[in-house]
Amino acid sequence: MTSRNVARLFATAALSALLVATASQAAGAVTMSPPGSTGSLADRIPLPNGFQPEGIAIDSQGTVYVGSLADGDIYVGDVRSGEQEAIIPGPGTPSVGLKVDQRGRLFVAGGPTGTARVVDTETGELLASYQLTTGPTFVNDVVVTRSAAWFTDSQQAQLYRLPLSPSGELPDADEVETLPLTGEWEQQPGFNANGIAQTPDRQALLVIQSVTGTLFRVDPATGEATAVDLGGVALNNGDGLLVVGRTLYVVQNQLDTVAVVRLDPAGTSGEVVDLLTSPEFQVPTTVAAYANSLFLPNARFGTPPTPDTTYQVTRIGR
């Protein structure tokens, strides 16, 4: 365990009412990959029974955060040992997409509540909560850029922007912006905007429309959406997105597949160059990277959740 993680555990000991370490919940074996230049990483990270995972984020120290659709709890673990370190209790409503920034703040999409919240990963303290929208909504995923946190809505044709100051201050509630999706975007019945990422040149956003499998490039100033030219390939069941350099990873949840797309710098075109899978995939939803690996939570959609249903995060190479 890193010194940073040890500090976290000591810092949160006084908040036992807020951070509940429950190692007994993390049932199941953890296998280790052969040692490499980055050390061993867990092939599987068991999650608490009944957890119902969806979003995932990993910080630079190798601490993994996984959100629960059941009650919004945030699982905190280690990518090397696969062991649970803590649980940050949720608000009793879903936690969906997650991203952690360099300041140790976790941005959390609130799904059907239409909310977003920001949590201090060191203490578990709720730093801010925002009501992004009302009515039929599913605030699904989030990406953090240098100047904002952007959230998707799978039920409404719009994005939400939380401006972030250079000094790191979080915005007031009245500073939150709504950006309608225009251009080639056509809202469809079913789940629409889902995963979100930045283009390789960081000048625009990438958004996957799950119901059509279409990847869009979105101008963050105007909301104009243009379909990315993938040579006619549809990314069916597209869910979480992750950009590393010029490589885009697209989780295709019900297909138990991660599409690997080589993009041009502006994100206007790309080519699917590989399809990654694992026999341990059980409807993975989102993806985070650490070293040369990808980590994906298995949501097991289609399996009726019970308090005893088992869940895990699966690691694959990239």
Beta strands, then each sheet from edge to edge (+ up, - down):
strand 1: 44-47
strand 2: 53-58
strand 3: 63-68
strand 4: 74-78
strand 5: 84-88
strand 6: 98-100
strand 7: 105-109
strand 8: 115-120
strand 9: 126-131
strand 10: 139-144
strand 11: 148-153
strand 12: 158-163
strand 13: 177-180
strand 14: 182-183
strand 15: 193-198
strand 16: 205-209
strand 17: 214-218
strand 18: 224-227
strand 19: 238-244
strand 20: 247-252
strand 21: 257-263
strand 22: 270-276
strand 23: 288-290
strand 24: 293-297
strand 25: 311-317
sheet 1: 1+ 25- 24+ 23-
sheet 2: 2+ 3- 4+ 5-
sheet 3: 6+ 7- 8+ 9-
sheet 4: 10+ 11- 12+ 13-
sheet 5: 14+ 18+ 17- 16+ 15-
sheet 6: 19+ 20- 21+ 22-
end
